[in-house]
Amino acid sequence: MNRKNAFQYISYAVDDAGSPRVIEEMPDNARLVGWQCGFEPLFVAVWSYLGVQLSDEEAEELAADFLNDKDWFADEATPADFII
């Protein structure tokens, strides 16, 4: 999966303060964190409101926390399948 292909599967966007964002606001340095769910992945775009680049670990943690708040995982968050 590459970045261009992942765009169509972005369902949520969040910044590093945990605030939901509008996908159209996504900056070029946003990390795309994805989980395979059935035949299609679900991606969360994650970025810093301060404009700094997030590490893979930071982005994955923020995306998982966001989805946990939405009760997206059946139990606990699983590791992401994609971090782009």
C-alpha positions, 0 to 999 in steps of 0.5 A: 500500500502506498500513500496515494492508494491509501487516500481513498481509505482515510476515514478519520483525521486527528491531531497530536492534541487528540482533536478530530480534524477535517480530512481536507485540512491534512498537511503533506507531512501527515502520517497515515495509520491503517488497519486492515478490516475485511477487504478494505483498510481503514486509515486515520490521518494523524498530524501535529498541530504545531507542524512537527513530523510525528514518529511512527510510534506517536502516530500509531498511538494517537490513531489507536487512542482515537479509534478506541474512543470510538469503540472501533476495536472489539477489545484492545487496540491491535498494532497498525497494519500500515504506517505511511 
